[in-house]
Amino acid sequence: MIVTLMGYMGSGKSTIGKNLATVLGYNFLDLDEYISERENSSIPDLFKSKGEIYFRKKETYYLNEIISSSDDIVLALGGGTPCYGNNLNILLNSSKVNLFYLKLSIPQLIERLFIEKDSRPLISHLNTREELTEFIGKHLFERTQYYNQAPYSISSDHKSEKDIVEEILMVLI
């Protein structure tokens, strides 16, 4: 089984994924880290040197590679993964995949992301909370149509990591 977590950056995919993998005794994979390792390059460097189209093609290639694995995995997707190419259909049509959307409100995303914006290339240029709010609002509006197709949606506002993991486990059991 592959438990897959999707959602906007800062929604907790990697944090929840690592905790969930520990509880389930599964391997944890972060798709962006997997791509970086396989390509021997950071994601920002891949974008700079080879472009977004190259990255998106590799993202789909490695997503298929992971899904065809026989391992039990908790997989954290990149925030944009379900929004490009055929990735969402690949996830929705695999009998091995349980797909969860970790949904966080814009105010909660702002709280998390403003603190760590310097380490996130997509938003590092935004200097104020107002700029970040506008950026996330527009971006999330574009992506929500993809995220909402997940069979399971976990509203994560004001919940502990433990509560979110337990909510996912209740669906899986």
PyRosetta script that sets phi, psi and omega in degrees:
from pyrosetta import init, pose_from_sequence

init()
pose = pose_from_sequence("MIVTLMGYMGSGKSTIGKNLATVLGYNFLDLDEYISERENSSIPDLFKSKGEIYFRKKETYYLNEIISSSDDIVLALGGGTPCYGNNLNILLNSSKVNLFYLKLSIPQLIERLFIEKDSRPLISHLNTREELTEFIGKHLFERTQYYNQAPYSISSDHKSEKDIVEEILMVLI")
pose.set_psi(1, 144.9)
pose.set_omega(1, 175.5)
pose.set_phi(2, -122.1)
pose.set_psi(2, 112.9)
pose.set_omega(2, 177.2)
pose.set_phi(3, -91.9)
pose.set_psi(3, 117.1)
pose.set_omega(3, -173.3)
pose.set_phi(4, -113.6)
pose.set_psi(4, 131.5)
pose.set_omega(4, -179.1)
pose.set_phi(5, -112.2)
pose.set_psi(5, 127.4)
pose.set_omega(5, 175.7)
pose.set_phi(6, -128.8)
pose.set_psi(6, 161.3)
pose.set_omega(6, -179.9)
pose.set_phi(7, 157.6)
pose.set_psi(7, 175.7)
pose.set_omega(7, -177.4)
pose.set_phi(8, -69.6)
pose.set_psi(8, 158.5)
pose.set_omega(8, 176.9)
pose.set_phi(9, -55.9)
pose.set_psi(9, 139.7)
pose.set_omega(9, -179.8)
pose.set_phi(10, 86.1)
pose.set_psi(10, 0.5)
pose.set_omega(10, -177.5)
pose.set_phi(11, -80.1)
pose.set_psi(11, -8.3)
pose.set_omega(11, 176.1)
pose.set_phi(12, 100.6)
pose.set_psi(12, 15.0)
pose.set_omega(12, -176.7)
pose.set_phi(13, -56.2)
pose.set_psi(13, -47.8)
pose.set_omega(13, -178.1)
pose.set_phi(14, -72.1)
pose.set_psi(14, -43.7)
pose.set_omega(14, -179.8)
pose.set_phi(15, -62.2)
pose.set_psi(15, -51.1)
pose.set_omega(15, 179.3)
pose.set_phi(16, -64.6)
pose.set_psi(16, -40.7)
pose.set_omega(16, -179.2)
pose.set_phi(17, -59.4)
pose.set_psi(17, -44.6)
pose.set_omega(17, 179.3)
pose.set_phi(18, -63.5)
pose.set_psi(18, -43.6)
pose.set_omega(18, 178.8)
pose.set_phi(19, -64.2)
pose.set_psi(19, -44.7)
pose.set_omega(19, -179.8)
pose.set_phi(20, -62.8)
pose.set_psi(20, -43.0)
pose.set_omega(20, 179.0)
pose.set_phi(21, -60.8)
pose.set_psi(21, -39.9)
pose.set_omega(21, 178.4)
pose.set_phi(22, -62.6)
pose.set_psi(22, -47.0)
pose.set_omega(22, -179.4)
pose.set_phi(23, -62.8)
pose.set_psi(23, -42.0)
pose.set_omega(23, -177.7)
pose.set_phi(24, -80.5)
pose.set_psi(24, -17.0)
pose.set_omega(24, -174.2)
pose.set_phi(25, 75.3)
pose.set_psi(25, 28.1)
pose.set_omega(25, -179.8)
pose.set_phi(26, -100.4)
pose.set_psi(26, 164.2)
pose.set_omega(26, 169.9)
pose.set_phi(27, -76.0)
pose.set_psi(27, 148.1)
pose.set_omega(27, 174.8)
pose.set_phi(28, -109.9)
pose.set_psi(28, 134.0)
pose.set_omega(28, 174.5)
pose.set_phi(29, -130.8)
pose.set_psi(29, 134.1)
pose.set_omega(29, 169.7)
pose.set_phi(30, -102.2)
pose.set_psi(30, 120.8)
pose.set_omega(30, -173.4)
pose.set_phi(31, -58.9)
pose.set_psi(31, -41.8)
pose.set_omega(31, 179.2)
pose.set_phi(32, -62.9)
pose.set_psi(32, -41.5)
pose.set_omega(32, 177.6)
pose.set_phi(33, -65.5)
pose.set_psi(33, -39.0)
pose.set_omega(33, 178.3)
pose.set_phi(34, -61.2)
pose.set_psi(34, -45.1)
pose.set_omega(34, 178.5)
pose.set_phi(35, -63.2)
pose.set_psi(35, -44.8)
pose.set_omega(35, 179.9)
pose.set_phi(36, -58.1)
pose.set_psi(36, -44.6)
pose.set_omega(36, 179.3)
pose.set_phi(37, -63.9)
pose.set_psi(37, -47.2)
pose.set_omega(37, -177.6)
pose.set_phi(38, -66.4)
pose.set_psi(38, -35.2)
pose.set_omega(38, -177.7)
pose.set_phi(39, -92.4)
pose.set_psi(39, -6.1)
pose.set_omega(39, -179.7)
pose.set_phi(40, 56.5)
pose.set_psi(40, 41.9)
pose.set_omega(40, -177.0)
pose.set_phi(41, -159.8)
pose.set_psi(41, 148.6)
pose.set_omega(41, 174.7)
pose.set_phi(42, -71.9)
pose.set_psi(42, 159.2)
pose.set_omega(42, 179.0)
pose.set_phi(43, -61.0)
pose.set_psi(43, -47.6)
pose.set_omega(43, 177.6)
pose.set_phi(44, -57.7)
pose.set_psi(44, -39.2)
pose.set_omega(44, 179.0)
pose.set_phi(45, -67.9)
pose.set_psi(45, -36.7)
pose.set_omega(45, 175.9)
pose.set_phi(46, -62.0)
pose.set_psi(46, -43.9)
pose.set_omega(46, 178.0)
pose.set_phi(47, -59.9)
pose.set_psi(47, -43.6)
pose.set_omega(47, -177.8)
pose.set_phi(48, -68.6)
pose.set_psi(48, -46.5)
pose.set_omega(48, -172.2)
pose.set_phi(49, -83.5)
pose.set_psi(49, -34.7)
pose.set_omega(49, -174.2)
pose.set_phi(50, -120.7)
pose.set_psi(50, -11.8)
pose.set_omega(50, 175.4)
pose.set_phi(51, 92.0)
pose.set_psi(51, 163.9)
pose.set_omega(51, -177.2)
pose.set_phi(52, -67.8)
pose.set_psi(52, -36.9)
pose.set_omega(52, -178.6)
pose.set_phi(53, -61.4)
pose.set_psi(53, -44.4)
pose.set_omega(53, 176.9)
pose.set_phi(54, -58.9)
pose.set_psi(54, -47.6)
pose.set_omega(54, -179.3)
pose.set_phi(55, -58.9)
pose.set_psi(55, -47.1)
pose.set_omega(55, -177.1)
pose.set_phi(56, -64.0)
pose.set_psi(56, -36.4)
pose.set_omega(56, 176.9)
pose.set_phi(57, -65.4)
pose.set_psi(57, -42.9)
pose.set_omega(57, 178.5)
pose.set_phi(58, -67.2)
pose.set_psi(58, -36.9)
pose.set_omega(58, 178.2)
pose.set_phi(59, -58.3)
pose.set_psi(59, -46.0)
pose.set_omega(59, 178.7)
pose.set_phi(60, -65.9)
pose.set_psi(60, -42.6)
pose.set_omega(60, 179.8)
pose.set_phi(61, -58.6)
pose.set_psi(61, -49.1)
pose.set_omega(61, -177.2)
pose.set_phi(62, -73.0)
pose.set_psi(62, -31.3)
pose.set_omega(62, 174.5)
pose.set_phi(63, -61.1)
pose.set_psi(63, -45.9)
pose.set_omega(63, 177.0)
pose.set_phi(64, -61.8)
pose.set_psi(64, -39.8)
pose.set_omega(64, 179.0)
pose.set_phi(65, -60.9)
pose.set_psi(65, -45.5)
pose.set_omega(65, -179.6)
pose.set_phi(66, -65.4)
pose.set_psi(66, -45.2)
pose.set_omega(66, -177.8)
pose.set_phi(67, -65.5)
pose.set_psi(67, -29.6)
pose.set_omega(67, 179.6)
pose.set_phi(68, -80.4)
pose.set_psi(68, -5.3)
pose.set_omega(68, 177.4)
pose.set_phi(69, -67.8)
pose.set_psi(69, 151.7)
pose.set_omega(69, 177.9)
pose.set_phi(70, -93.1)
pose.set_psi(70, 0.2)
pose.set_omega(70, -178.5)
pose.set_phi(71, -75.0)
pose.set_psi(71, 154.0)
pose.set_omega(71, 168.5)
pose.set_phi(72, -83.9)
pose.set_psi(72, 124.1)
pose.set_omega(72, -170.5)
pose.set_phi(73, -137.2)
pose.set_psi(73, 144.0)
pose.set_omega(73, 162.4)
pose.set_phi(74, -105.2)
pose.set_psi(74, 122.5)
pose.set_omega(74, -173.6)
pose.set_phi(75, -117.1)
pose.set_psi(75, 123.2)
pose.set_omega(75, 173.7)
pose.set_phi(76, -98.5)
pose.set_psi(76, 119.2)
pose.set_omega(76, 179.5)
pose.set_phi(77, -81.9)
pose.set_psi(77, 161.0)
pose.set_omega(77, 167.7)
pose.set_phi(78, -70.3)
pose.set_psi(78, 154.6)
pose.set_omega(78, -177.7)
pose.set_phi(79, -56.7)
pose.set_psi(79, -32.2)
pose.set_omega(79, -178.1)
pose.set_phi(80, -94.9)
pose.set_psi(80, -8.7)
pose.set_omega(80, -174.2)
pose.set_phi(81, -49.9)
pose.set_psi(81, -49.7)
pose.set_omega(81, -176.7)
pose.set_phi(82, -71.6)
pose.set_psi(82, -8.9)
pose.set_omega(82, -173.5)
pose.set_phi(83, -94.4)
pose.set_psi(83, -3.2)
pose.set_omega(83, -174.2)
pose.set_phi(84, -123.7)
pose.set_psi(84, 146.9)
pose.set_omega(84, 175.9)
pose.set_phi(85, 55.4)
pose.set_psi(85, -137.9)
pose.set_omega(85, -177.3)
pose.set_phi(86, -104.2)
pose.set_psi(86, 15.2)
pose.set_omega(86, -172.1)
pose.set_phi(87, -59.2)
pose.set_psi(87, -44.0)
pose.set_omega(87, -178.4)
pose.set_phi(88, -64.0)
pose.set_psi(88, -41.4)
pose.set_omega(88, 178.1)
pose.set_phi(89, -64.2)
pose.set_psi(89, -38.3)
pose.set_omega(89, 177.0)
pose.set_phi(90, -58.1)
pose.set_psi(90, -45.9)
pose.set_omega(90, -178.9)
pose.set_phi(91, -68.1)
pose.set_psi(91, -44.7)
pose.set_omega(91, -176.6)
pose.set_phi(92, -70.2)
pose.set_psi(92, -26.8)
pose.set_omega(92, -175.3)
pose.set_phi(93, -96.9)
pose.set_psi(93, 0.6)
pose.set_omega(93, 177.8)
pose.set_phi(94, -91.0)
pose.set_psi(94, 126.7)
pose.set_omega(94, 179.2)
pose.set_phi(95, -71.0)
pose.set_psi(95, -13.6)
pose.set_omega(95, -179.2)
pose.set_phi(96, -86.5)
pose.set_psi(96, -14.3)
pose.set_omega(96, -170.6)
pose.set_phi(97, -100.6)
pose.set_psi(97, 130.5)
pose.set_omega(97, 167.7)
pose.set_phi(98, -108.9)
pose.set_psi(98, 114.9)
pose.set_omega(98, -171.0)
pose.set_phi(99, -105.4)
pose.set_psi(99, 124.1)
pose.set_omega(99, -178.9)
pose.set_phi(100, -119.8)
pose.set_psi(100, 136.6)
pose.set_omega(100, 173.2)
pose.set_phi(101, -101.6)
pose.set_psi(101, 117.5)
pose.set_omega(101, 174.5)
pose.set_phi(102, -88.3)
pose.set_psi(102, 104.8)
pose.set_omega(102, -172.3)
pose.set_phi(103, -98.4)
pose.set_psi(103, 125.3)
pose.set_omega(103, 179.6)
pose.set_phi(104, -129.9)
pose.set_psi(104, 139.5)
pose.set_omega(104, -179.3)
pose.set_phi(105, -69.6)
pose.set_psi(105, 159.6)
pose.set_omega(105, 179.0)
pose.set_phi(106, -58.4)
pose.set_psi(106, -46.4)
pose.set_omega(106, 178.4)
pose.set_phi(107, -57.8)
pose.set_psi(107, -38.0)
pose.set_omega(107, 178.6)
pose.set_phi(108, -68.6)
pose.set_psi(108, -40.6)
pose.set_omega(108, 176.7)
pose.set_phi(109, -61.6)
pose.set_psi(109, -41.7)
pose.set_omega(109, 179.3)
pose.set_phi(110, -60.3)
pose.set_psi(110, -45.8)
pose.set_omega(110, -179.5)
pose.set_phi(111, -58.1)
pose.set_psi(111, -44.0)
pose.set_omega(111, -178.4)
pose.set_phi(112, -72.8)
pose.set_psi(112, -45.5)
pose.set_omega(112, -170.1)
pose.set_phi(113, -80.0)
pose.set_psi(113, -29.2)
pose.set_omega(113, -178.6)
pose.set_phi(114, -63.1)
pose.set_psi(114, -37.5)
pose.set_omega(114, 180.0)
pose.set_phi(115, -65.8)
pose.set_psi(115, -37.3)
pose.set_omega(115, -174.2)
pose.set_phi(116, -110.9)
pose.set_psi(116, 17.8)
pose.set_omega(116, -173.7)
pose.set_phi(117, -61.8)
pose.set_psi(117, -30.5)
pose.set_omega(117, -179.2)
pose.set_phi(118, -64.9)
pose.set_psi(118, -24.2)
pose.set_omega(118, 179.9)
pose.set_phi(119, -93.2)
pose.set_psi(119, 4.6)
pose.set_omega(119, -179.8)
pose.set_phi(120, -121.4)
pose.set_psi(120, 104.7)
pose.set_omega(120, -173.8)
pose.set_phi(121, -54.9)
pose.set_psi(121, -33.8)
pose.set_omega(121, -177.2)
pose.set_phi(122, -64.2)
pose.set_psi(122, -27.8)
pose.set_omega(122, -176.0)
pose.set_phi(123, -123.5)
pose.set_psi(123, 3.7)
pose.set_omega(123, -175.1)
pose.set_phi(124, -62.7)
pose.set_psi(124, -24.6)
pose.set_omega(124, -178.8)
pose.set_phi(125, -81.2)
pose.set_psi(125, -8.3)
pose.set_omega(125, -178.4)
pose.set_phi(126, -85.9)
pose.set_psi(126, 124.9)
pose.set_omega(126, -170.7)
pose.set_phi(127, -99.1)
pose.set_psi(127, -21.9)
pose.set_omega(127, -176.3)
pose.set_phi(128, -123.9)
pose.set_psi(128, 161.8)
pose.set_omega(128, 175.8)
pose.set_phi(129, -62.3)
pose.set_psi(129, -33.8)
pose.set_omega(129, 180.0)
pose.set_phi(130, -64.7)
pose.set_psi(130, -44.4)
pose.set_omega(130, 178.3)
pose.set_phi(131, -63.1)
pose.set_psi(131, -42.3)
pose.set_omega(131, 179.5)
pose.set_phi(132, -65.0)
pose.set_psi(132, -41.4)
pose.set_omega(132, 178.7)
pose.set_phi(133, -60.8)
pose.set_psi(133, -45.4)
pose.set_omega(133, 180.0)
pose.set_phi(134, -64.5)
pose.set_psi(134, -43.9)
pose.set_omega(134, -179.7)
pose.set_phi(135, -61.4)
pose.set_psi(135, -51.0)
pose.set_omega(135, -178.1)
pose.set_phi(136, -64.3)
pose.set_psi(136, -41.4)
pose.set_omega(136, 179.1)
pose.set_phi(137, -56.9)
pose.set_psi(137, -47.7)
pose.set_omega(137, 179.3)
pose.set_phi(138, -66.6)
pose.set_psi(138, -46.2)
pose.set_omega(138, -178.0)
pose.set_phi(139, -63.2)
pose.set_psi(139, -45.2)
pose.set_omega(139, -179.2)
pose.set_phi(140, -66.2)
pose.set_psi(140, -36.6)
pose.set_omega(140, 176.9)
pose.set_phi(141, -58.9)
pose.set_psi(141, -41.2)
pose.set_omega(141, 179.3)
pose.set_phi(142, -69.0)
pose.set_psi(142, -34.9)
pose.set_omega(142, -172.3)
pose.set_phi(143, -92.7)
pose.set_psi(143, -20.6)
pose.set_omega(143, -174.5)
pose.set_phi(144, -58.7)
pose.set_psi(144, -35.0)
pose.set_omega(144, 179.4)
pose.set_phi(145, -60.3)
pose.set_psi(145, -30.0)
pose.set_omega(145, 177.0)
pose.set_phi(146, -81.1)
pose.set_psi(146, -48.4)
pose.set_omega(146, -178.9)
pose.set_phi(147, -58.0)
pose.set_psi(147, -39.4)
pose.set_omega(147, -176.6)
pose.set_phi(148, -69.3)
pose.set_psi(148, -7.9)
pose.set_omega(148, 177.5)
pose.set_phi(149, -82.7)
pose.set_psi(149, -8.5)
pose.set_omega(149, 177.2)
pose.set_phi(150, -62.1)
pose.set_psi(150, 137.3)
pose.set_omega(150, 179.2)
pose.set_phi(151, -61.1)
pose.set_psi(151, -26.8)
pose.set_omega(151, -178.0)
pose.set_phi(152, -127.8)
pose.set_psi(152, 131.1)
pose.set_omega(152, 178.9)
pose.set_phi(153, -122.3)
pose.set_psi(153, 128.9)
pose.set_omega(153, -179.5)
pose.set_phi(154, -114.3)
pose.set_psi(154, 111.5)
pose.set_omega(154, 175.5)
pose.set_phi(155, -75.2)
pose.set_psi(155, 116.7)
pose.set_omega(155, -168.6)
pose.set_phi(156, -103.4)
pose.set_psi(156, -2.1)
pose.set_omega(156, -178.9)
pose.set_phi(157, -56.7)
pose.set_psi(157, 129.1)
pose.set_omega(157, 173.6)
pose.set_phi(158, 57.9)
pose.set_psi(158, 27.2)
pose.set_omega(158, 175.4)
pose.set_phi(159, -109.6)
pose.set_psi(159, 147.9)
pose.set_omega(159, 176.3)
pose.set_phi(160, -76.6)
pose.set_psi(160, 161.3)
pose.set_omega(160, 175.8)
pose.set_phi(161, -56.3)
pose.set_psi(161, -42.1)
pose.set_omega(161, -178.8)
pose.set_phi(162, -61.2)
pose.set_psi(162, -42.9)
pose.set_omega(162, 179.6)
pose.set_phi(163, -63.8)
pose.set_psi(163, -40.0)
pose.set_omega(163, -179.5)
pose.set_phi(164, -67.3)
pose.set_psi(164, -44.3)
pose.set_omega(164, 178.4)
pose.set_phi(165, -60.6)
pose.set_psi(165, -44.1)
pose.set_omega(165, 179.5)
pose.set_phi(166, -62.9)
pose.set_psi(166, -37.6)
pose.set_omega(166, 178.5)
pose.set_phi(167, -64.6)
pose.set_psi(167, -40.0)
pose.set_omega(167, 177.1)
pose.set_phi(168, -66.5)
pose.set_psi(168, -43.7)
pose.set_omega(168, 179.0)
pose.set_phi(169, -59.2)
pose.set_psi(169, -37.2)
pose.set_omega(169, 178.9)
pose.set_phi(170, -61.9)
pose.set_psi(170, -34.2)
pose.set_omega(170, 177.4)
pose.set_phi(171, -72.2)
pose.set_psi(171, -39.3)
pose.set_omega(171, -174.9)
pose.set_phi(172, -74.2)
pose.set_psi(172, -27.4)
pose.set_omega(172, -174.7)
pose.set_phi(173, -85.8)
pose.dump_pdb("model.pdb")
